[in-house]
Amino acid sequence: MADCLGAPGCRCKWHRFFDLTNVKHATPETIARLGSLLSEIRKVPGLTEKSPGTFYQRSSAFLHFHEDPAGIFVDIKLDTEWLRLPVNSARDRSALLRTIRNHKAKSSSA
């Protein structure tokens, strides 16, 4: 990413992989395949599922899913920034759940 300037149209390896213009919200079929992950997210206190796979924390969007040819991704809002994480493997999903729990613990102690 050394020559990445973060400018619109940047074609560095990272921005080609995470090209936000080619990502769509996850379809109902994709959301259905995330059943066990969604079950775990639903257990987290303070999160409300407004529609399948879209979670809010209080009145703010907190988490939703996308899909593209590279796989399934989650956008999660940590403080004021959105973070995109893959959720394609068991390891990815465990990392997401850890991230959610750590964020919730941090925000409840603040």
C-alpha positions in Angstrom: 0.0 0.0 0.0 3.1 2.2 -0.2 1.8 4.1 -3.3 -1.8 4.3 -2.1 -2.8 7.9 -1.7 -6.3 7.1 -0.7 -7.6 9.2 -3.6 -10.9 8.4 -5.4 -10.1 5.8 -8.0 -7.1 4.4 -6.2 -6.3 0.9 -7.6 -3.9 -0.3 -5.0 -4.3 -4.0 -4.0 -6.1 -3.1 -0.8 -8.6 -0.8 -2.4 -9.3 -3.2 -5.3 -10.1 -5.9 -2.8 -12.3 -3.7 -0.6 -13.8 -1.6 -3.5 -16.9 -0.2 -1.7 -18.6 0.6 -5.0 -18.8 -3.1 -5.9 -20.2 -4.3 -2.6 -23.9 -5.0 -2.1 -25.9 -5.6 1.0 -26.3 -9.3 1.8 -29.3 -11.0 0.3 -31.8 -12.8 2.4 -30.3 -16.1 1.3 -26.8 -15.0 2.5 -28.3 -13.8 5.8 -29.9 -17.2 6.2 -26.5 -18.9 5.9 -25.3 -16.8 8.8 -27.8 -18.3 11.2 -25.5 -19.5 14.0 -23.5 -16.2 13.9 -26.7 -14.2 14.0 -27.9 -16.2 16.9 -24.8 -15.3 18.9 -25.0 -11.6 17.9 -28.7 -11.6 19.1 -27.6 -12.7 22.6 -25.4 -9.5 23.0 -27.2 -7.1 25.4 -28.0 -3.7 24.1 -28.3 -4.7 20.4 -31.6 -4.6 18.5 -32.1 -6.4 15.2 -34.1 -3.9 13.1 -34.2 -6.2 10.1 -32.5 -9.6 9.4 -28.8 -9.0 9.8 -29.0 -5.3 10.6 -28.3 -4.4 14.2 -28.6 -1.1 16.1 -27.2 0.0 19.3 -29.6 2.4 20.9 -30.8 4.6 17.9 -27.6 4.2 15.8 -26.7 1.7 13.2 -24.1 -0.7 14.6 -23.7 -3.7 12.3 -24.8 -5.0 8.9 -23.6 -7.5 6.2 -22.4 -7.2 2.6 -21.4 -9.7 0.0 -19.3 -9.6 -3.1 -17.3 -12.1 -5.1 -14.6 -12.1 -2.4 -17.2 -13.3 0.2 -19.3 -12.1 3.0 -18.3 -9.0 5.1 -19.7 -7.2 8.1 -19.5 -3.4 8.6 -19.4 -2.7 12.3 -19.4 0.8 13.8 -16.8 1.1 16.6 -17.0 4.5 18.2 -17.4 6.8 15.2 -15.6 4.7 12.6 -17.0 1.9 10.4 -14.8 -1.2 10.2 -15.2 -3.9 7.5 -14.4 -7.4 8.5 -14.7 -10.7 6.6 -17.0 -13.4 8.1 -16.2 -16.2 5.7 -14.6 -18.7 8.1 -15.2 -19.9 11.7 -12.1 -17.9 12.7 -13.5 -14.7 11.1 -16.8 -15.2 12.9 -15.1 -15.8 16.2 -13.0 -12.6 15.7 -16.2 -10.6 15.0 -17.9 -11.9 18.1 -14.8 -11.0 20.2 -14.8 -7.5 18.6 -18.5 -7.0 19.4 -18.1 -8.2 23.0 -14.9 -6.1 23.6 -16.7 -3.0 22.2 -19.7 -3.5 24.3 -17.6 -4.1 27.4 -15.6 -0.9 26.7 -18.7 1.2 26.0 -20.6 0.0 29.1 -17.6 0.8 31.4 -17.2 4.3 29.9 
